[in-house]
Amino acid sequence: KHAVQCDVLFNDVTESRLLGLVASTMEHAIFIYTHRRMAITADDVSLEDIIPISLDFAVVEVSYQEEVLELRLPFGSHSRLFLTEVNRAWSGRSTLSNFSDTSHDTQQWFYLGFLQPLKKPTKLVEILGPSFHTGLWHKHGQGISGREDRNDLVRSSSHTPSNKAQILAMPQFNLRDNLIKCELLKKEDDYTYLENFSFFLGTYNVNGQTPKESLSPWLHCTDDPPDVYCVGFQELDLSKEAFFFNDTPKELEWTKAVSKGLHPGAKYAFVKLVRLVGIMLIFYVKKEHAEFISDVEIETVGTGIMGRMGNKGAVAIRFHFHNSDICVVNSHLAAHIEEYERRNQDYKDICSRLQFRQLDPTQPPLTIMKHNVVLWIGDLNYRISDLEVDHVKELISKRDFETLHSYDQLKRQIDEEAVFVGFVEGEIDFQPTYKYDTGSDKWDTSEKCRVPAWCDRILWKGKNIKQEHYQSHMAVKTSDHKPVSSLLIIGRLNHEAYKKTFEEIVRNIDKMENECIPSVSLSEREFHFKDVKFMQHHAETLILFNDGQVPCQFEFIQKPNELTYCKPWLTANPPKGFIAQGASVEIELEVFVNRSTAPELNSGKQQLEDILVLHLERGKDYFISVTGNYLPSCYGTSIYSLCQLREPIQDMPQETLYKLVSMSGDENAANTEKPLDIPKELWMMVDHLFRYAIKQEDIFQQPGLRSEFAEIRDCLDTGMSDSLSGSNHSVAEALLLFLDALPEPVVPYSFYQQCLESCTSVISMLPQAHQNVFNYLAAFLRELLKNSASNRLDVNILATIFASLLLRSPTKQDLAEKRKTQEFFQHFLIQDSS
């Protein structure tokens, strides 16, 4: 249940013991173990004694002069927790007297004891400081009749080696653990070596096809069977059902094809599968290695339109293999040759948003880069720039891949450290994998005649990784892409060297661990964020320097009566951590206002003001002031309020704006002039799309650029320009974000249930401004559908995208409700759309 290490003092000689508090049904006992110098496995410990926790326990006080056998527990919260749990176990058997505070009397010890016949009384002492001690004590009295009876208890305790190992695995207090981890990381080269664990990584964009041929030429391309398979697919299914409902029969079809194509020289265990629309990752391991796989978690993140849709994004599997934490990412980034900045943005979004929960809920989620090894595969979609298609094909025919690679967008972006910093990609000695005529090795002969490109890539990050091969597989012809594979040999720990290093570190820590109080110096204690805007990331760096005599652990903690350590628009990254003596750590204080926090900032109900409490374990607290000024935006402002504003929102005096927003929804409020029929900001975006994007291919399906959204937002909020800049896709996404950020949706929450009942007449009952906006948007979308031959839109696509924005559920929406809202909105799209 709980365990702690302690020192036993025999005539000025110190010996170490492990104490375990063991529970069996309603019974508790303390198990005492002898152990080798540094216990790593169950074989390193031996059960010496068992002390039952019974009614024979008593509370006593003894002086220093009394002859005792003294057990000293290490300083820290873990020892306190152990003693508290022993106290709790005993108090369940008897009524416990209150502890006395002896912190001012160095000649008195206070012990929680039990009566038992021993040659000497024994006490367990937790050293809390120079003058305050608590512990356990037992002396002569009634109890177990003799040593032989206790030996019988030892023999009958059924305490197996695995039980011992479980007790040993229980953590010491975090500061000590983190220091050991830090020192182990520094000495990693001393105990790591390359062992023949081979990882087969494969990536294949199948272009929505079903398996038409064996995958053996791709998956069985090595002489020896790999130890691990990580196989990724993109565009598994291009149907609307897969896109909107994440449901596809092709998942099973391709999984079967992979299973059949694995190397026949070994038996493999299926570990995990994760899929987001058409992005799928499958994880197999040799059966003999399956027992060494643990802590398996999966996550997905969409980076499509509005940063949510799963037609682009990533899936990932993380797991623990032997002594390594490994994360495998399969991603499909934005398409089109000119969109390399969007691909960079997708990569950064995936890195920041894809997070794995930990088994310990108090620990922060694990990001991709927090793993020892990161393996990244996928259709990254980076193209070859600044070369005509004929020149590219000429270089390919000469197999001059080195020259061709110098024009590769991914190589250029990595060289500029825009993406994949710290990652490695093997030498590319194969021809581009995109784009071919399906079923052949011929380059794209369609009207678009795509420039060949290395879209499909495999990269890795971590120590002691060696690549055996990196190649494409021309024999597989199902898709317009060719599959790619890489075989990596990944290092693992030498257990004997690891144990030796571990022992050395712990010995050094034992010497160092005196009761010094940790302290840090802060680079700043006040931070001000100027001119914060909607969905614009702002960051300042706080530097903590450990100027104390011992390592320290820090954490931002909650203030009284607050659920989190900071306001929802603020984040400290990392929120907790460890700093070695003389070292420093950088903490990013990030401010980001989104649709959840913008309404109250626009209305003046909230300000950008917060106090962070930085706590040092065993040390003091530091207070950090964070302030800022938020620039009001049409994003996050109600339809009613925007209809009252004839001037740009940032031209309004703050007090006037706050008063206006506070009256939102009160149609009886006195107005000096007639309100607008619809918000002018909404009109500007829809008018722009009607003029320039009515025939735009994939409108409302392809995301825009974040930098262009910022320009559009500023234009709407300041009125500095009469026309919107940016691509049609960026304006379309800006419109969707506007609808998504409305505090009250176009169809107010109070009318939502009636819409689910397909009562189309409910629209006439909406507040006038909401009714106008709904009818205006429906009319615009019907115009788009008249041009579906060019823009490739249909009723289902538009109903899926817009129904979720116009008819938002006041609670979490299930799949059945989602379908009903789409059916409701479809009624308004099919009117006069032919």
N, C-alpha and C positions, 0 to 999 in steps of 0.2 A: 504493500500500500504506500509506504514511505520509507526512505532509506537515507542514512547519513554516515559519513566517515567521522571517526573520533580517535583521539590519542589516549592510551592507557599509560599511567605513570606507575612503574614498579621500582621503588627505591632509586629515584632519580634517573631511571631508564625508561625511555618512551617507546611504546609499541603501538602499532596502528590496528584498529578494529573497524569493521563495518557493522552498523546497527540497522536492523530492518524491523519496521512495525508491520506485522502480518495479521491479516484478518481472515477468519474462517467462520462463516455464518455470523453468529453474534459474539464470538470469542475473539480476543486479541492477545497477542504475545509479542515480546521483543526478542528477535533472533540476533545473536551475536556471532560474528564470523571473524576468523583469522583470514589473512590474505597475503598474497605475495606483494612485493614492493609496489607494483602498479598492476592492479587487477584489470585485465582487459576482457577475458572470457570466463565462463563458469568454472573452468578447471583451475582458475587462479584463486578460488575462495574455498573455505571449509567451515562448515557449521560447528561452532564451539559450544554454544549454550543457548537455552531457551528460558525466558523469564515470563511466565504468564502474568497477564494483567487481570487481577482479581480483586475481591473485596479485601484482600490482605494489604492493599495499598494504603499508605498513610502519608500525611503531610507532617514533616518534621523540620526542625532547625538545628544545625550543628555549628560548632565553631571551627576555625582553622586548626586549632590544636588537637582536635579529635583525630585519631588514626583512621584514615580512609583510603580506599582505592579510588583514585580520581580519574575520571574520563573527561577529557576536554574536547568539546565540539568546535569546529571551525566557525569563525565569525560569519554571520550572514543570515539572510532571510530564510534560507533552506533549513538551517538548524532550528530557527525559531518555529518554522512550520512543523518540523518533526516533533518538537516538544509540545506544540499546541495539539497535534493529532494524538500524541500519547495521553495528554491531559484529557482530550475529548473521549478517547477510548475508555479511560479509567472512570471518568465522570459518569459514564453510562452504567457503571457498576456500583457507584457510591456517590455520596454527596461530597463534593470537593470544597475544602476551605479556601478562602480567598488568598491570593498571593499577597505577601507583604512586600512593600517597597523598601528595599535595603540599599538603594542607590547611594545613600549618604553614609553608610556604615560599612567600612571595608573589613570589619572583623566578623561579619555575619554572612553566611550563605543561606539561600532559601532553596529547598529541594522538594520536588514531588517524589515521594519514595514508596517502596513496597517492602513488606516484611518477608524475609526469606533467610534461612540459615546458611550463612557463608562465613568463611574464616575472617573476612574483613568486611566492613560496610563499604558499599560502592556508590559513587555519585557520578552523574553525567553532568558536565558543566559546559554551558554555552558561554563563551567569552564575549560579552557585549561591550566591554570597555574596562577601564581601570578599576571601577568600583561597583559594577552591577552584574550579578550572576544569577542565572536560573538553571534548574536542572532536575535530574532524577536521582533518587538516593534509596538504597535499601539496606537494612540491618537485620540483626538477629530477631527472630520472632516466629509466630506461627505461620505455617505455609507448607511447602513441599517438604516431605520428611527427610530427604537427603539427596546427595549427589547422584546416587544410582537411579532414583526416580527421574531426575532431570535428564539423565542419559537415555532413559527409556523414551522420554519425550522427544529427544533429539532423533533417536532411531525411528520413531513412529511418525515423524512430522511430514513424511512424504515430500521432503524438500528436494526437488530434482534439480539437475544442472540448469535447465531452462528457467526454473524459478529464480535461481541465483543470478543468471544473466539478466533477467528482467529487473531485479533489484539494482544491479550494477548500472543498468541503462537509465535509471532515474536521474534526472539532471541535478547537478549542484546549482547554486544560485547563479543567475545568468552572467554576472560580471566575470566570474571565473571561467565559465564555459567559453565565453566570447574571447577572452584572452588566450585560452588554449587554442581555439580555432585560428585566431590571428597569427599566433606563433607557428602553428602547423603550416599555415599558408606560406609563411616566409621560408620555411624549410622544406617546401614541397619537393624540390629536386632531390632531397636526400632519401626520400622513400617512394618515389614514383618510378616505374619502369614500364617499357612497352611489352605488353603480353599480347598474344595473338587473338585479340577480340576484334573481329572484323564486322564493320557496319556497312551494309549495302543500302545506299540511298538512291531512290529512283523518282523521277518526276516526268509526268506525261499529261499534256493537254489533249484530251480525246475529242474535242470539238462536238460534244453531244452525241457521239456515235455509240453504238453497242459493240461489244467485243466480237470481232469477226475472224480473229486469228489467235494462235497461241502467243502468249507473252514470254515464252521460254527464251527466245533470242535476246530479250531484254533482261529478264530476271535470273536467268541461268546462264550468265556470261562469264562466270568465274570457274576456275578449275576446282577449287575447294568450296564447300558450302559456307556461306557467311554465317556468323553467329547471330546477327540481328538484321532484320529487314524493316526499313521504313519507306513505304511506297506512297507517293503522293499523286493525286489527279487534279486536274482543273477542267472546267466546262464538262463535268460529268453528264449534266443534263441541261439543255438550253430551253426546255419547255417553260411555259408560263406557270404551270402547276409547281414545278420545282422552285421557280423564282419567288412565287408569292406564298407558297405553303410549305416549302422545304420538304417536299415529299416526292420520291422518285423510285421506280423499280430498278433503275440502273445501278443503284448502290449494291444490291445483291448480285447483279450480273457481273460487275467488274470485280467484286470481292471474290467471287468464284473463279474468275479468270486469273486473278493473282494467285490464289491458293493452288491452282493447277500448274502455274508457271514457276513456282519456287524450285530451288535446287533439289533434285531428287536424292542427293547424297546425304540428307539429314531429315529428321522429323522436326517439324516446327509447331510451336504453340501460338495460337492467336491470342494477342494480349489486349489490343484496343483498336477501336475505329472511331473517328470523329469526322463529321461532315457539316459543312455550311453551304447549302444550295448545291453548287457544282464543285466545290473544293473539298476533297476527301483525303484523309491520311490513314493508312493502315499500318499496324505495328505487329510484327511477328518476331519470335525469338526461338532459338533452338531449345528443345524441351529440357535439355540438361542444364540450361541457364535460367529457366523460368523461375526457380526458387530464389534467384538473386535479384529479381525485378520487384520493386516495391514502390509505394507512394505514387502510384499512377494517377495522374489528373489530366483532364482535357479542357480546352477552352476554345472559343471562337470569337472573332471580331469582324464585323462588316465595315467596309470602307466605301461602299457604293454611294448612291445619291443620299444626301444628308448625313453621310457617315454611318449609315445603318444598313442599307440594303446589302444582302449577302452575295450579289453577283460578283463582287470584288471583295477582297479581304484576306483573312488567314484563319487556319485552324492549327492547333498545336497540341502536342502530347508531351508531358514532362514525366520523368520517372527517375528512380534511384537504382543504379546498377553497380553492384559491388560498393565502392566508396565514392562514386561519382553521381552528381545530380546533372541529368541530361535533359535538354529541351529540344524537341524537333518541331520546326515550323514549316508549314506548307502554305505558300501565299500565291495569290493571283492579283497582280497590281494593274493599275489603269492602262488602257490600251492606247494606240495611235502614236505615231512616230514623234509628234511634236509635244506630247504630254509627259516628258521626262520629269518636269517639276511636280506634276500630280503624282507620279510614281514615287518620287522622293517623299512627298507628303504622306502617301499611303504607308510607306515603310515606317515613318516616324509615328504615325497614328497606331500602327500595329504594336510597335515597341512600347508605347506608353499605355495603351488601352488593354492589351492582352495580359491578364493577370490571373494567377492561379491561387485559389484559397489554400490556406495551410490548415493542417489538422488541429493545431493550436489556434483557437479563434482570437486569442490576444495578439498573435503575431500578424504583421502586415502581409498583404498578398505578395506572392513572388512574381516579379516581372521576368521577362525573357532573359534579360542580361544578368539576372542573379544566379544563373546556373554555371556550374564548372565548364560544361560543354554545351554549345549551341550549334545545332545543325539546321541550316536554312535551305529549303528546296522550293521549287515552284516555277510557274510562268511569271517571271518578273517583268516581262514585256519591254525591257530596254532594247532599243533598236540601234541600227547603224546609221550615223548621221553624216551629212556633208559629202556623200558619195552618190553618184548616179547608179541606178540599178545595174547597168551594163558593166561599169567599173567594178562593182561588188562581185558580180558573177565571174569576171575575168580573174580577180584575185583568188576566188574560190577554185577556179579551174587550175590555177598554178599552185594551189595549196599554200598560198602565202598568207597564212592565218595571222601571223605576227603583225603584218602591216594592217590587215583588215581589223584586227582587234584594237588597234590604236584609235579607230573611229567608233568604237563601241561606247554607247552612252553609259552603261554601267561602269565600265572601266574609268571613264572620265569622271563620273560622279564619285566613285571611290577615291580616285586620285585627289579630288577636291575636298575629300572628307565630308561630303554632303550626306552620304549613306554608308551603312555597313562598315563603320569605323572599327578596326580591330579584327575584322573578318579576313579569311583567306579563301581565295579561289585557285584551284589548280590551273596549270597551263591548258589552254584550249587548243587542242590539236585535232579538231573535227569540224566539219563544215556546219554552217548555221542550221538550226533545227526548225526554222519557220521561214517561208510558208511554201508548202508543197500542194500540188493537186492531190486530193484524197485518193488513196489507193495506188500511189505511184511515187517515184523519186524525182519527178519533174517539178521544177520551180513553178510558182503560181502563174497560170496562164489566163487568169480572169482579167476582166477589164481594169481592175485596180492594179494588177501586176505588182504586188507587194515586194519591197526590197527585202532580200533575205536577211535574217537577223538571228542572233543567239538569244532568243526570248527565254529559253528554258535553262535554268542555272542551278548550281549547287555550291554553297559556301559553308564555311565552318569557322567557329571561334573556340579557342581553348588550348590548353597545353598538351604536349605529347600526343599529337595527332599527325599521322602520316597517311598520305593518299597513295593508294596502290594503282588506281586507274580513274580516268574521267573521260567518258566517251558518249557518243550518241549511237543509236541503233537503227540503221537505215532499213533493215529487213522488216521492221514493223511499219505497216503502211495504212493502218485504219484511219488515221487522222491527217489533218493538214500540218501537224507538228510531228517531230520525231521524239521518241522518248530518250531521256538522258540518264546515265547512271554514274555513280562514284562509289568506290570501295575505300573505306577509311579504316585504319588500324588505330585504335584509341587506347591510351595508356591507362593502367590501373595501379593500385597501391601494392607495394611489397609489405606484407603484414608484419614480418619480423622487423624490418627497418622502421616501419610506422610505429610499432610498439616501442622500440628503442628511443625514437625521437619523442614520442609522447611522454615517456618516463622522464626524459631529460627536461622537457618543458615544465612538467608538473613539479619536479624538484626545484627548479628555478623559481617557479611561482610561489611555492611554499616558503622559500627564503624571503621573497619580496613582500609577501602578504602581511605586512604589519597594518596597524589600524590608522593609517594615514587618511585624512579626509580628502576626497578628490575635489579638484576645482578646475574651472576653465575660464579663459578670457574670451569675450565676445567682440567681434569686429565692430558691431553696431548694436544699439539697443532700441533704436527708433527707425522705422522704415515708412516712407511715404510714397505711394504709387500715384503718379500724376496722370490725369486725363484717361482714366480707365474706360474702355469702350466694350460694348457688347461683343462677346465671343472673340475677344482679342487677348491673347496670352501676355501677361506681364510677369516678370520675375526679377527678384533681387537676391543677392547671395549673402548669406550669413555665415561667417567663418568662426568655428569654435576651435580654440587652441587649448590643448591640455597642458596647463602650466603647473599641475600638481606633481606629487611624487609617486602616484600610482595610476594605473589605467582607470578609465572611468566609463560608465555607461549612462547615456542620456536618453531622455524621452520627453516629448511634449505631452503634458497631462491635462485632464479636464479641469475646468474651474468648477467651483461648487454650483450645483443645480443645473449643470450643462451636460449634454449627452456626448459631445465630441470636444476635442481639444481646440477647435477653431470654428469660425463661421463657415458656412458652406461654400462661399466664394474664395476661400483661402485654403492653401495646402502647404505643408512643410514636407519637403522631400530630401532625405528620409525623415520620417517622424520620430525614429528612435535609432540608436546605434551605439557603437563602441569606439573609443578613441584611446590608442596606446599612449603611454607617457611620452611627452614631447612631440606628439603628432597633432595633426589638425584635420578637421573634416569640413567640407562645404555643404551647406544646407540651402536648397533653393526654396525661397518663399515665393509661391506662385499665386497670382490673383487671376481668376477667370470667371467672368460673369456669363451665365448661360440662361436658358429659358426658365429655369427654376428660380433663379435669384434675381433676374432682371426686374420683374414686376414690382417688388417691394422697394428696390433701389430707384426705379422711375417715379414711384409715388412718394418717395421721401420717408416711407415707414422704416426703412433701414438705411444706414450709412456705412461707408467702408471704414469701419472702426473695429479693432479687436485687440485683445491683449493675449499673447501667447505665454504660457508658463512652461519654462524649460527646467525639467527636474533632473538632478544628478542622483543616481543611486548612492546612498550613504552620504550624500552631500546636500548642498542647499539648492533652492529654486532661484531661477533668474526670470525676470519679466521683460518681455519684448513687445513694444508698441507697434502696431501696424495700422496705418491710416491711408486714406486716399480720397480722391474726388472722382465720382462717376459721372460721365457725360450721358445725360438722358438720351434714350433712343426710341424710335418707333417700334423696335423689336422689344417685346415684353410690355407694350402699352395697349390698353383695351381699344376695341373698335370704337366704342362710344367716345372715348377721350380724343382719339385721332380725328374723329369727324368734327370735333369742336375746334381743331387747330387748323387755321388757314395758313399759318406761318410754319416754317420748319421747327421741329421740336426743340432744337438747341438754341433757337432765337428767342424762345419764351423765357421770361423771368422765372426763376426757380420757384418763388412763392406762388406765382400765378399757376404754374404747371402743377404743383403739388395740390393746390386747391381744386383744380379742374379734375385731376385724376381721382381725388377723394370723392368727387361727386359722380364718378363713373357708374352708369346704369340708372341714375336718377333722371328720368326723362321729364320730370316736373320741375327740375332745377331751372332757375332763370337764366336765359341765354341772351346775350346782347345782340347776336345776329344768328341768322339761320345756319344750322350745321351743314356740313358737306354730306352728300348722299352716301359716299363711301370714302374711306381714307385716301388722301391724295397719294400717299406712298404706295398703296396697293395699286392705284390707277397707273402710276408711272411704270411699275414693273409689268403689269399686264399689257399696257399699251405698247411697251417696248417689244414684248414677245409677240404681240399680234402683228406689229409692223415688220419685224426682222426674223422671227423664228417660227412662223406658222408652218413652214415646210422643213424645219430643221430635223435632220435624222436623229433619232434616239433622244429627242427633247424630253425632259423630266426623267430620263433613265440613266444619263451619264452625268457624273458629278462635275462641278466646276472647280476653279482654283480658289483657295482660301484668300490669297492676296487680292483677287478680283472681287470676292465677296466684301472684303474690307472697304474697297473703293465704292462699291454699290451702297453699302450701309452708310458711309460718310456722306455720300451724295443725298440720300434720303433724309438723313438727320440734319444736314446743314443747308441744303438747297443751293449749294455752291455751283451746281451745274443743272442745266435744264434737261440733259439727257444722261442716260446711264452708260457707263463704260463697262468693258469686260465682254467675255464671250456669251453667246446665248445660253450655254449650259450654266454659266455662273449666275446669270440673271434668273434662270428657272429655279436653281437651287436656292437663291436668295428669297424668292417668292415662297417656296416651301418652308424655309426656315421662319419666315415672317408669320405664316399661318400656325406653325408649330409653337411659336413663342407667345401667342395670344393668351393672356391670363384666363379669359373665358372664350372657348372656341366659337367658331362661326355659328354653329348650332349649340346654344348654351346647354350646360349640363342638365338643366331642369327639363329639357325637351328630349333628352337622349332616349329614354325608354319608349316614348311614343314613336320615335323613328325606327326602333327595332321592330315595332309592330307593323312596319311598312305603311304608316299613316302619312302619305305624301302631303296631305293638307296642312300638316303641322308647320310647314315653312311660312304659311301666311300668318301664323300666330307669333312668329319671332319678333323681337324688338325691331323697329324699322331699319336701323342701320345694319343689323345682322341679316335681315331679310334681303336688303339691297346687295350686300356683299355676296351672299349665297347665290342669288340669281345672276349677278354679274360674272362670277367665276364659272357657273354652269354654262352660261352663254359663250364665254371664251373657250371653254373646253369643247363645246359642240363645234365651234369653228375649227379647232384643231383636228377633230375627227373627220371633218370634210376633206382634210388634206392628208389622210392616213396613208395614201399611196406613197407620199414623200417622207413623212415623219415617222412612219412605221408604228403609229399608236393605234390602239383599239380601245373599246369601251372597258374591257376587263382591266387593262393596264391603268387607265386613268382612274377608274373606280377604286382600284386597290390603293393607289398612291394618295388620292385626295380624300377618300372616305375616312381614312385614319386620322386626317388632319382636321377636317370640317366637323366630324362627329366623334369627338374624343370621349372615351368612357370616363366617368368620375372614379371608377375603380379599375382594377386590372381586367383587361379584355380577354376573354377566351376565344378559341377559334370559331365557335358557333356564332358568337356576337360579331366577330370580325366579318364573317361572311354575310350576316344580316345587314350590317352597315353598308357593305359594298352593293348588295342587292338594292337597298334603299336609294343609294346615290345613282345607281345605273338608270333609274327611272328618269332622272333629270338630264342624262346624257344622250338618251336615244330620241328625245323630242327634237324634231327638225334637224337631225344630224345626217340625214341621208343626202 
